[in-house]
Amino acid sequence: MKLPWSRRGGPRNTTLSVADPALAALFTPGGFTDIAGVTVGETTSLGLSAVYRAVNLIAGTLASLPFRSYREESTGQRQTVGSIFDDPTPDGQTPYEWKETAFAHLVLHGKAGAMKVRTEAGGLAALPLVHPSSFQVVLPKAGESPAGGLWFIVALINGQQIKLDANDFWYLPGLSLNGSSGAGLLNYARMSLATSIAGDKAAGNMFANGALISGLATPADDYDITDDVPEIRRQLNNNVLGHGNAGTIAVINRRLTFQPWVMTNSDAQFLQSRSFQIEEVSRWTGVPPHLLMSSEKSTSWGTGLEEQNRAMARTVLAPWAARFEQRASRLLARPRWCEFDFAGLERPSPDKEIELLIAQVAAGLLTLNEARAIRNLPALPDPGAAEDNSGSDSAAEEGREDDSASA
């Protein structure tokens, strides 16, 4: 991406590293500790199905919500206005993709950032996202007064670094303990993620190198079967394996003892630990287990799960949305602000919604056409307007009759 103009620095032609985790790893290898030989990073963490599902659910759901900018009129009414967030990168990501990537950065890394690309007049033209590994947040030294109170060291594609402040960089922190640096999953959930990643590796090694046979056939007494092993294997496979042998009695012309290979207690505990990983990811992200495709311990269905989904919108999605809204609103001239529309996400079932709309129309809270607009139905013609038109037509006809009589 080219940064053609900076309000403080004049014209600038610099190639930046934007949203490129592979390149960012060359300059800052993620800052994630290797635990028991397991590297906890962006790629390895998203390789866990529960983590990918949770991050995708949070980022994708919030990105799908309408994100509008408003201005308050003197009458107290809000009016929708255009802003940079209608299309943050006209030549790059779509608005949905941009918001989804920003929230994914926020959840995983605890921070998101974007370059402020300005026009020659100084207006904001684009907000291309920068991968969290490509920039660092630095507190100012004594005597320094950067705009926004922070410095941002951004790594360039050529290995150089530039130092920017809030005039040229938009910063969105996550949960912070010092008011500047955000805390993400990859920072604070390293131990849990490392355990899950190690479990995935152990499962792969078990299926690749472990014993997956169904049983052992050993000779009875001191009977030597060295020369008959191929024939014995063929007879066992033909008489035992496959659906065609279901319910039959296998007869082998050898003195053999068959010992079935059963799952040990340690194997069973291994499978339980794999299931426990989903609960751990649910604790870290706040996403209910049933949305991570784990319903073993869900004792409520129907309305119970519906309430859990609503609770997620209030306790998980709403805080992320509020954090994004307030940082985004600072880019707009006051009294403008940004806001996510949760109405579509919190809509009830169609039958309940229709009942509520009928009740609101009967109580005078909504007009009939406003209720039809909520259901995406066309507006009905105003009967009063038709009466007014008919009355005016009658008056005009009477006027023409009077004119003809006087003539």
C-alpha positions, 0 to 999 in steps of 0.5 A: 500500500502507498501512503500518498499523503500525511498531514504533518509530513507532506507527500510521502511515498512509502511501501508499508507492510499491511495485514501480512502476518508472514512478513510481520513475523520477520520483524517481530516473531509474534512475541509468543513463548514456546511452551513444552516445545509448542509455538503459540502463534496466530497460525497454530491457534487458528488451527484449533477448530474451537478457536477458529470457530469462536474467533470467526463467530465473534468477528463475522457476526459483528462484521455482518451488523450494519455500522452507521454514522449519525449526526444529532440535529437541533431537534434532537433527532438523529440523522444518518450521515456518510463517513469513512467507515462506509468504505474504509478501503475503496481499493482494497477490502470490502466493508465487511472484510475490513470489519471482520479482519479488525475484530479478528485482530482485536480478539487474537492480539488484543489490538488493531490498527490502521494507517490514516491515508489522507488526500492532498487537502488533508481529508481522510481517504482510507484506513488500511489495516496493519497487522498487529505484529507489524506495529508496536505501541510505545509510551512517550518519553519525558518532553514528548507530546504525540497526538493521542498520547502514544507513539506507534512504531510501524514496520515497513516492507523493506525492514525499516520502521517509522514512528507515527502518532494518532494523526497518522495512525488509528489505534483500537486497543483491547482489554488493557491493564495499563491503558495503552497495550491491549491483551489478546488471546495469544498473550494471556491464553498461551498455556491453554492454547499450548495444551490444546495444540499439543493435544492435536499433535499428540492425536496426529502422532497417535493416528500416524504411529499408534497401534490401530489394530483391532486385536492380536492373534497368537499361536496356542501353546508352543505351536509355530506359525512362522511359515503360515503367517500369510495364510493365517492372515488371509483366512482371518481377513476373509472370515472376520472382516467386512459387513459380509461376515456380520453374524457368521461363525469364523472357522480358522484351520489353526490353533490360535488365540485371539485377543481384542485390542481395547481402549485403555483408561489413558486413551479414554482420558485423552479423548476427554481432554480433547473435549475439555479443550472446547470448554477452555476456549469457551471460557476464554472467548465467552462463546457458548459451547453449543455454538462451538458444536459441543452440545454434550452438556447442554440440558436446555433446548429451544427457548433455553438456547435462544436465551443463551444466544441473546446473552452472548449478544449482550455480554460478549458481542456488545462490549466488543462493539462498544469498544469499536464504536467509541474509537471509530467515533473519534475519527468523526467531527462532533457531534457525529458518532458511529453505532452498530445496529443490533436490531437484526441480530436480536429479532425474535422469531417471525410469529413473535415479531408479528405479534409485537408489531401488531401490539405496537401498531394498536398502541400507537407506537408504530404506524402501519407502514412503519411496521410493514417496513420492518417486515420488508413489505411495501407501504400501503397508500394513504387513504386520507390522501385519496379522499383529499384528491377526490375532494379537490377533483369534486371542487374543480368539477363544480368550478367548471360548472359554475364557469359554464353557467356564467358564460 
